[in-house]
Amino acid sequence: MKNRISFLVIVLVGFLLSCNSGNNSSDTKIIESSSTADNPKGSSKVPVMTFEHETWDFGNLMDGEVVEHEYGFKNTGTKALLISDVQASCGCTIPEWPREPIAPGQESVIKVRFNSTGKHENINKDVTIFANTNPVKKKLTFKAYVKSKPEAK
C-alpha cells in the first residue's frame, strides 16, 4: 500500500512540474515578434467590424416610448464575419443582428430596440457583440433621458 501511495505522489509531482515547463514556448516568441504583435497567432485573415459609430444618443424620451436605432458596420477584414450572439445589458433592449456570414467589404446593421417603460432620467445601456473577430467581444452603447409622464388630474 505504501508503494502505491509513493508511486502516486511521484506521478502527481512529475505532472505538476511538467505543467510549468512550457511557459517559454513558441507563443511567447510569436508575441515578441514585431510582425505579429497585434495578432498573436500570426494570421492576418480575420474579419474586422468597422462601425459608423459605436455610441448613440436617443435624446429626450417620454416614459413608455419605444425607439430603435441601427448601428451600421462594414466587414473591413479579409475573412467572412460571423456574429454568434448579441446581448443587451437589460431586458428593456432587444437587439437584432444578421445571422448569415458577412463577406469582406459587405455592409450590414445591428438594430437595437429600446423600451423606456419604467425608466427614469439618465439611461446608459450596453449591447455586446460576440463574433469571430479579434477580440471576440465588441461593445456598443446608447443613452437617453427618460421623462416621466405628466400625472393625470
Buried (B, 14 or more C-beta within 10 A) or exposed (E): EEEEEEEEEEEEEEEEEEEEEEEEEEEEEBEEEEEBEEBEEEEEEBBBBEBEEBEBEBEEBEEEBEBEBEBEBBBEBEBBBBBEEBEBEEEBBBBEBBEEBBEBEBEBBBBBBBBBEEBEEEBEBEBBBBBBBBEEEBEBEBEBBBBEEEEEE
